[in-house]
């Protein structure tokens, strides 16, 4: 720059050539913020609608569920075997290992480690016991097999 150069003289209210892009960028920013605000409101409305619908479904299922009285679920009079009737009794044994308890997804420490079915003859002259092995593979419909002790 030499000493003879002069700065351009601007008229009052004239901000030069750089003012137009700044004005447009401010407008774009406001439009962008409005779009973002509208999208945020829409997301909140959709979330509220989902929560409301889930609540409605929960109430509907609760109202239509058949409720049983406690005496229907746990009758005070247990069935009695008549004299001379054979009886089948399911025997379950479980172990619990205090040092090996993990109540996570695996739920270790409480296992049914003995499963037996005992049959008493009607005249009570004898009993038969059948032990079901813990990891017994049993056929399942469709030609597949699975372990009896699995939870799947």
C-alpha positions as CSV (number, residue, x, y, z in Angstrom):
1,X,0.0,0.0,0.0
2,X,1.2,3.4,-0.8
3,X,0.4,6.6,0.9
4,X,-1.8,7.8,-1.9
5,X,-4.5,5.1,-1.6
6,X,-7.7,6.0,0.0
7,X,-10.4,3.9,1.6
8,X,-13.7,3.9,-0.3
9,X,-16.2,6.3,1.0
10,X,-19.5,4.6,1.9
11,X,-22.9,6.3,1.9
12,X,-24.8,6.3,5.2
13,X,-26.5,2.9,5.7
14,X,-24.2,1.3,3.1
15,X,-22.1,-1.5,4.6
16,X,-20.2,-2.4,1.6
17,X,-20.2,-5.6,-0.4
18,X,-19.7,-8.0,2.6
19,X,-23.0,-7.0,4.2
20,X,-25.3,-9.1,1.8
21,X,-23.7,-12.5,2.6
22,X,-23.9,-11.8,6.3
23,X,-27.6,-10.9,6.1
24,X,-28.3,-14.1,4.2
25,X,-26.3,-16.2,6.6
26,X,-28.3,-14.8,9.5
27,X,-31.6,-15.6,7.7
28,X,-30.3,-19.1,7.0
29,X,-29.4,-19.6,10.6
30,X,-32.9,-18.5,11.8
31,X,-34.5,-20.8,9.3
32,X,-32.2,-23.7,10.4
33,X,-33.1,-23.0,14.0
34,X,-36.8,-23.0,13.2
35,X,-36.6,-26.3,11.4
36,X,-34.6,-27.8,14.2
37,X,-37.2,-26.5,16.7
38,X,-40.1,-28.0,14.7
39,X,-38.3,-31.3,14.4
40,X,-37.6,-31.4,18.1
41,X,-41.3,-30.7,18.8
42,X,-42.4,-33.4,16.4
43,X,-40.0,-35.9,18.1
44,X,-41.5,-35.0,21.5
45,X,-45.0,-35.4,20.2
46,X,-44.3,-38.8,18.7
47,X,-42.6,-39.9,22.0
48,X,-45.6,-38.7,24.0
49,X,-48.0,-40.5,21.6
50,X,-46.0,-43.8,22.0
51,X,-46.0,-43.5,25.8
52,X,-49.7,-42.7,25.8
53,X,-50.6,-45.6,23.5
54,X,-48.5,-48.0,25.7
55,X,-50.3,-46.8,28.8
56,X,-53.7,-47.3,27.0
57,X,-52.8,-50.8,26.0
58,X,-51.6,-51.6,29.6
59,X,-54.9,-50.4,31.0
60,X,-56.9,-52.2,28.4
61,X,-55.2,-55.5,29.1
62,X,-55.5,-55.0,32.9
63,X,-59.3,-54.3,32.6
64,X,-59.9,-57.3,30.3
65,X,-57.8,-59.8,32.3
66,X,-59.7,-62.5,34.1
67,X,-58.9,-62.1,37.8
68,X,-59.0,-65.1,40.1
69,X,-59.8,-64.9,43.8
70,X,-57.1,-66.2,46.1
71,X,-59.1,-69.3,47.1
72,X,-59.5,-70.2,43.4
73,X,-55.7,-70.1,43.0
74,X,-54.8,-71.7,46.4
75,X,-57.8,-73.7,47.5
76,X,-57.9,-74.3,51.3
77,X,-59.0,-77.9,50.7
78,X,-56.2,-79.9,49.0
79,X,-57.3,-82.9,47.0
80,X,-57.1,-86.1,48.9
81,X,-56.3,-89.5,47.4
82,X,-59.0,-92.0,48.0
83,X,-57.9,-95.3,49.5
84,X,-56.9,-97.6,46.8
85,X,-56.0,-94.9,44.3
86,X,-52.5,-94.8,42.8
87,X,-50.5,-91.6,43.5
88,X,-47.8,-89.9,41.4
89,X,-45.5,-87.6,43.3
90,X,-43.0,-85.2,41.7
91,X,-39.8,-85.0,43.8
92,X,-37.5,-82.0,43.1
93,X,-34.2,-81.5,44.9
94,X,-32.2,-78.3,44.6
95,X,-28.7,-77.3,45.6
96,X,-27.6,-73.8,46.6
97,X,-24.0,-72.9,46.8
98,X,-23.5,-69.9,48.9
99,X,-20.1,-69.2,47.4
100,X,-21.4,-69.5,43.8
101,X,-24.4,-67.3,43.8
102,X,-24.7,-64.9,40.9
103,X,-28.2,-63.4,40.4
104,X,-27.4,-62.0,37.0
105,X,-28.8,-63.2,33.7
106,X,-27.4,-66.7,34.4
107,X,-28.9,-67.0,37.9
108,X,-26.4,-69.4,39.2
109,X,-26.4,-71.0,42.7
110,X,-30.0,-72.4,42.8
111,X,-30.4,-75.4,40.5
112,X,-32.8,-78.2,40.3
113,X,-30.3,-80.9,40.5
114,X,-32.6,-83.9,41.2
115,X,-35.9,-84.6,39.4
116,X,-37.8,-87.8,40.2
117,X,-41.3,-89.1,39.7
118,X,-42.4,-91.6,42.4
119,X,-45.5,-93.8,41.7
120,X,-47.2,-95.4,44.7
121,X,-49.4,-98.4,43.9
122,X,-53.1,-98.1,44.8
123,X,-52.7,-100.8,47.5
124,X,-49.5,-99.2,48.8
125,X,-47.7,-102.4,48.4
126,X,-44.8,-100.9,46.4
127,X,-43.4,-97.8,44.9
128,X,-41.5,-97.1,41.6
129,X,-39.2,-94.2,41.2
130,X,-38.0,-92.8,37.9
131,X,-35.1,-90.4,37.9
132,X,-34.9,-87.8,35.1
133,X,-31.2,-87.0,34.3
134,X,-30.4,-83.3,34.5
135,X,-29.1,-82.9,31.0
136,X,-31.4,-85.2,29.3
137,X,-31.9,-84.6,25.6
138,X,-35.5,-84.9,24.6
139,X,-37.2,-84.8,21.2
140,X,-39.2,-81.7,20.5
141,X,-41.8,-81.4,17.7
142,X,-40.4,-80.7,14.3
143,X,-37.6,-83.2,14.5
144,X,-35.3,-81.2,16.8
145,X,-34.0,-82.0,20.2
146,X,-33.1,-79.9,23.3
147,X,-31.7,-80.4,26.7
148,X,-34.4,-80.7,29.4
149,X,-32.5,-78.4,31.8
150,X,-32.1,-75.4,29.4
151,X,-34.4,-72.4,29.8
152,X,-34.8,-71.7,26.1
